[in-house]
């Protein structure tokens, strides 16, 4: 093949790949916009990774060949009516692979009233349904409808080991939450003081790392974490978002709440600040701090690389 012909072939293939990548990204964003309009309440639909959403939008606007560094993650929540008139909460943890909808989305269905065995079967059956009926198409709404129509059968199969009552839906006080917050930077002394004071006031544990970027981790009762986040986000920021969220249903005992904590208290951590303004932290020290507190996996979520 002559040089000019090869160049034309390469250019065509590159643009085919670019169109395919951009088309997938546009379909993902369109589906996300549809979900947002259909379920405006955060109790029903919540974006988990706002940074991934920003990267997806940038990918579309810039027509870049480079795919985003992280998958778009979100939650769908619904309640099922059981035959005896009770309600069962169901959550769908969803993520878009970069090639979705050419490949199936990643969906995990969970409920505190379905055993692990039945949850595994439910998730396998959902994937089978999507693979058979929705291959190559956007399908989050189809997945939600299938779960709404079929998941109650998996609850009833497990009725002997999980008694569902009207009063058994978990309250926020019975949910342990850990929020990993990302900020473009945290410099302001008053903001740093507010973060520490509010965490202590609300009896939350965790840490904050000032500088660029800024990192905050808080953990404790869900209602207190939500209150902390509501206060922090009202402050003036160049950019701040929840990078990762963990919600764990408990039996309601204080001892169980304390067992879930990875930090004994809340503190500000400074790791050998350097740079011209002294605003960059030693990320190696941050990684070892996370490792010591059994949460080193979040390092890659923040920075896109494995810690060392």
DASUL-V485594 format. One record per residue. N is the residue number from 1. RES is the residue in one small letter. OMEGA is omega in whole degrees, 0 to 359 (999 if undefined). D_FIRST is the distance of its C-alpha to the first C-alpha in whole Angstrom. Layout:
n=N res=RES omega=OMEGA d_first=D_FIRST
n=N res=RES omega=OMEGA d_first=D_FIRST
//
This chain:
n=1 res=x omega=181 d_first=0
n=2 res=x omega=185 d_first=4
n=3 res=x omega=182 d_first=7
n=4 res=x omega=179 d_first=8
n=5 res=x omega=179 d_first=6
n=6 res=x omega=180 d_first=6
n=7 res=x omega=178 d_first=10
n=8 res=x omega=179 d_first=11
n=9 res=x omega=181 d_first=10
n=10 res=x omega=180 d_first=12
n=11 res=x omega=180 d_first=14
n=12 res=x omega=181 d_first=15
n=13 res=x omega=179 d_first=15
n=14 res=x omega=181 d_first=18
n=15 res=x omega=174 d_first=20
n=16 res=x omega=179 d_first=20
n=17 res=x omega=182 d_first=21
n=18 res=x omega=180 d_first=24
n=19 res=x omega=180 d_first=25
n=20 res=x omega=180 d_first=26
n=21 res=x omega=181 d_first=27
n=22 res=x omega=179 d_first=29
n=23 res=x omega=178 d_first=30
n=24 res=x omega=180 d_first=32
n=25 res=x omega=180 d_first=34
n=26 res=x omega=178 d_first=35
n=27 res=x omega=178 d_first=36
n=28 res=x omega=181 d_first=38
n=29 res=x omega=178 d_first=40
n=30 res=x omega=180 d_first=41
n=31 res=x omega=178 d_first=42
n=32 res=x omega=177 d_first=44
n=33 res=x omega=179 d_first=45
n=34 res=x omega=179 d_first=47
n=35 res=x omega=180 d_first=48
n=36 res=x omega=180 d_first=50
n=37 res=x omega=181 d_first=52
n=38 res=x omega=184 d_first=53
n=39 res=x omega=184 d_first=54
n=40 res=x omega=180 d_first=55
n=41 res=x omega=180 d_first=58
n=42 res=x omega=176 d_first=57
n=43 res=x omega=181 d_first=59
n=44 res=x omega=184 d_first=56
n=45 res=x omega=182 d_first=53
n=46 res=x omega=174 d_first=52
n=47 res=x omega=180 d_first=49
n=48 res=x omega=186 d_first=49
n=49 res=x omega=181 d_first=46
n=50 res=x omega=178 d_first=46
n=51 res=x omega=178 d_first=44
n=52 res=x omega=177 d_first=41
n=53 res=x omega=178 d_first=42
n=54 res=x omega=179 d_first=42
n=55 res=x omega=179 d_first=38
n=56 res=x omega=179 d_first=37
n=57 res=x omega=178 d_first=38
n=58 res=x omega=179 d_first=37
n=59 res=x omega=180 d_first=33
n=60 res=x omega=184 d_first=34
n=61 res=x omega=182 d_first=35
n=62 res=x omega=183 d_first=32
n=63 res=x omega=184 d_first=29
n=64 res=x omega=173 d_first=28
n=65 res=x omega=183 d_first=26
n=66 res=x omega=182 d_first=28
n=67 res=x omega=178 d_first=30
n=68 res=x omega=184 d_first=34
n=69 res=x omega=181 d_first=36
n=70 res=x omega=181 d_first=38
n=71 res=x omega=176 d_first=39
n=72 res=x omega=183 d_first=41
n=73 res=x omega=178 d_first=44
n=74 res=x omega=181 d_first=47
n=75 res=x omega=169 d_first=50
n=76 res=x omega=180 d_first=52
n=77 res=x omega=176 d_first=56
n=78 res=x omega=177 d_first=58
n=79 res=x omega=179 d_first=61
n=80 res=x omega=174 d_first=62
n=81 res=x omega=178 d_first=65
n=82 res=x omega=181 d_first=67
n=83 res=x omega=181 d_first=69
n=84 res=x omega=174 d_first=72
n=85 res=x omega=178 d_first=71
n=86 res=x omega=180 d_first=70
n=87 res=x omega=181 d_first=67
n=88 res=x omega=178 d_first=64
n=89 res=x omega=178 d_first=61
n=90 res=x omega=176 d_first=58
n=91 res=x omega=174 d_first=55
n=92 res=x omega=175 d_first=51
n=93 res=x omega=189 d_first=49
n=94 res=x omega=174 d_first=45
n=95 res=x omega=178 d_first=42
n=96 res=x omega=168 d_first=39
n=97 res=x omega=184 d_first=36
n=98 res=x omega=183 d_first=33
n=99 res=x omega=176 d_first=31
n=100 res=x omega=13 d_first=34
n=101 res=x omega=175 d_first=35
n=102 res=x omega=173 d_first=32
n=103 res=x omega=182 d_first=34
n=104 res=x omega=174 d_first=38
n=105 res=x omega=175 d_first=40
n=106 res=x omega=182 d_first=42
n=107 res=x omega=174 d_first=45
n=108 res=x omega=180 d_first=49
n=109 res=x omega=181 d_first=52
n=110 res=x omega=172 d_first=55
n=111 res=x omega=177 d_first=59
n=112 res=x omega=183 d_first=62
n=113 res=x omega=174 d_first=63
n=114 res=x omega=182 d_first=61
n=115 res=x omega=179 d_first=61
n=116 res=x omega=180 d_first=58
n=117 res=x omega=180 d_first=57
n=118 res=x omega=176 d_first=58
n=119 res=x omega=179 d_first=55
n=120 res=x omega=180 d_first=53
n=121 res=x omega=179 d_first=53
n=122 res=x omega=181 d_first=53
n=123 res=x omega=176 d_first=50
n=124 res=x omega=181 d_first=48
n=125 res=x omega=178 d_first=49
n=126 res=x omega=179 d_first=48
n=127 res=x omega=178 d_first=44
n=128 res=x omega=179 d_first=45
n=129 res=x omega=182 d_first=46
n=130 res=x omega=180 d_first=43
n=131 res=x omega=183 d_first=40
n=132 res=x omega=190 d_first=42
n=133 res=x omega=189 d_first=43
n=134 res=x omega=183 d_first=41
n=135 res=x omega=178 d_first=37
n=136 res=x omega=181 d_first=34
n=137 res=x omega=172 d_first=37
n=138 res=x omega=193 d_first=39
n=139 res=x omega=182 d_first=42
n=140 res=x omega=178 d_first=45
n=141 res=x omega=177 d_first=48
n=142 res=x omega=178 d_first=47
n=143 res=x omega=179 d_first=48
n=144 res=x omega=180 d_first=51
n=145 res=x omega=179 d_first=52
n=146 res=x omega=178 d_first=52
n=147 res=x omega=179 d_first=53
n=148 res=x omega=184 d_first=56
n=149 res=x omega=190 d_first=57
n=150 res=x omega=189 d_first=56
n=151 res=x omega=182 d_first=57
n=152 res=x omega=178 d_first=61
n=153 res=x omega=180 d_first=61
n=154 res=x omega=174 d_first=60
n=155 res=x omega=182 d_first=63
n=156 res=x omega=177 d_first=65
n=157 res=x omega=184 d_first=64
n=158 res=x omega=186 d_first=65
n=159 res=x omega=182 d_first=68
n=160 res=x omega=183 d_first=70
n=161 res=x omega=179 d_first=69
n=162 res=x omega=181 d_first=68
n=163 res=x omega=182 d_first=71
n=164 res=x omega=177 d_first=70
n=165 res=x omega=181 d_first=72
n=166 res=x omega=183 d_first=72
n=167 res=x omega=188 d_first=73
n=168 res=x omega=177 d_first=70
n=169 res=x omega=188 d_first=67
n=170 res=x omega=171 d_first=67
n=171 res=x omega=182 d_first=68
n=172 res=x omega=179 d_first=66
n=173 res=x omega=180 d_first=69
n=174 res=x omega=179 d_first=68
n=175 res=x omega=176 d_first=64
n=176 res=x omega=185 d_first=63
n=177 res=x omega=173 d_first=60
n=178 res=x omega=180 d_first=58
n=179 res=x omega=174 d_first=56
n=180 res=x omega=188 d_first=53
n=181 res=x omega=179 d_first=53
n=182 res=x omega=173 d_first=51
n=183 res=x omega=177 d_first=51
n=184 res=x omega=174 d_first=49
n=185 res=x omega=172 d_first=52
n=186 res=x omega=180 d_first=56
n=187 res=x omega=190 d_first=58
n=188 res=x omega=183 d_first=61
n=189 res=x omega=180 d_first=64
n=190 res=x omega=177 d_first=66
n=191 res=x omega=180 d_first=63
n=192 res=x omega=178 d_first=63
n=193 res=x omega=179 d_first=67
n=194 res=x omega=181 d_first=66
n=195 res=x omega=181 d_first=64
n=196 res=x omega=183 d_first=66
n=197 res=x omega=181 d_first=69
n=198 res=x omega=179 d_first=68
n=199 res=x omega=180 d_first=66
n=200 res=x omega=179 d_first=70
n=201 res=x omega=183 d_first=72
n=202 res=x omega=177 d_first=70
n=203 res=x omega=178 d_first=70
n=204 res=x omega=175 d_first=66
n=205 res=x omega=181 d_first=65
n=206 res=x omega=181 d_first=61
n=207 res=x omega=171 d_first=60
n=208 res=x omega=176 d_first=59
n=209 res=x omega=179 d_first=57
n=210 res=x omega=180 d_first=57
n=211 res=x omega=182 d_first=54
n=212 res=x omega=359 d_first=51
n=213 res=x omega=175 d_first=50
n=214 res=x omega=181 d_first=53
n=215 res=x omega=175 d_first=53
n=216 res=x omega=172 d_first=56
n=217 res=x omega=174 d_first=57
n=218 res=x omega=180 d_first=60
n=219 res=x omega=180 d_first=62
n=220 res=x omega=179 d_first=65
n=221 res=x omega=185 d_first=66
n=222 res=x omega=183 d_first=64
n=223 res=x omega=180 d_first=66
n=224 res=x omega=177 d_first=66
n=225 res=x omega=179 d_first=63
n=226 res=x omega=178 d_first=62
n=227 res=x omega=178 d_first=65
n=228 res=x omega=181 d_first=64
n=229 res=x omega=179 d_first=60
n=230 res=x omega=179 d_first=62
n=231 res=x omega=185 d_first=64
n=232 res=x omega=185 d_first=61
n=233 res=x omega=178 d_first=58
n=234 res=x omega=176 d_first=61
n=235 res=x omega=181 d_first=61
n=236 res=x omega=181 d_first=59
n=237 res=x omega=170 d_first=55
n=238 res=x omega=177 d_first=52
n=239 res=x omega=176 d_first=50
n=240 res=x omega=182 d_first=52
n=241 res=x omega=174 d_first=51
n=242 res=x omega=183 d_first=52
n=243 res=x omega=181 d_first=49
n=244 res=x omega=182 d_first=50
n=245 res=x omega=176 d_first=53
n=246 res=x omega=176 d_first=55
n=247 res=x omega=184 d_first=58
n=248 res=x omega=179 d_first=60
n=249 res=x omega=182 d_first=63
n=250 res=x omega=177 d_first=66
n=251 res=x omega=175 d_first=69
n=252 res=x omega=181 d_first=71
n=253 res=x omega=179 d_first=73
n=254 res=x omega=180 d_first=73
n=255 res=x omega=180 d_first=72
n=256 res=x omega=177 d_first=69
n=257 res=x omega=182 d_first=68
n=258 res=x omega=180 d_first=68
n=259 res=x omega=181 d_first=67
n=260 res=x omega=184 d_first=63
n=261 res=x omega=175 d_first=63
n=262 res=x omega=178 d_first=61
n=263 res=x omega=184 d_first=63
n=264 res=x omega=181 d_first=67
n=265 res=x omega=176 d_first=67
n=266 res=x omega=180 d_first=65
n=267 res=x omega=173 d_first=64
n=268 res=x omega=182 d_first=62
n=269 res=x omega=177 d_first=60
n=270 res=x omega=185 d_first=59
n=271 res=x omega=175 d_first=57
n=272 res=x omega=181 d_first=57
n=273 res=x omega=178 d_first=56
n=274 res=x omega=184 d_first=54
n=275 res=x omega=184 d_first=52
n=276 res=x omega=179 d_first=53
n=277 res=x omega=182 d_first=55
n=278 res=x omega=187 d_first=56
n=279 res=x omega=178 d_first=54
n=280 res=x omega=182 d_first=51
n=281 res=x omega=176 d_first=52
n=282 res=x omega=184 d_first=51
n=283 res=x omega=175 d_first=49
n=284 res=x omega=177 d_first=50
n=285 res=x omega=176 d_first=53
n=286 res=x omega=181 d_first=53
n=287 res=x omega=181 d_first=51
n=288 res=x omega=175 d_first=54
n=289 res=x omega=177 d_first=56
n=290 res=x omega=179 d_first=54
n=291 res=x omega=179 d_first=54
n=292 res=x omega=182 d_first=58
n=293 res=x omega=171 d_first=58
n=294 res=x omega=178 d_first=56
n=295 res=x omega=183 d_first=53
n=296 res=x omega=183 d_first=51
n=297 res=x omega=181 d_first=48
n=298 res=x omega=180 d_first=48
n=299 res=x omega=181 d_first=47
n=300 res=x omega=178 d_first=43
n=301 res=x omega=181 d_first=44
n=302 res=x omega=193 d_first=45
n=303 res=x omega=176 d_first=43
n=304 res=x omega=178 d_first=40
n=305 res=x omega=176 d_first=40
n=306 res=x omega=180 d_first=42
n=307 res=x omega=180 d_first=45
n=308 res=x omega=999 d_first=46
//
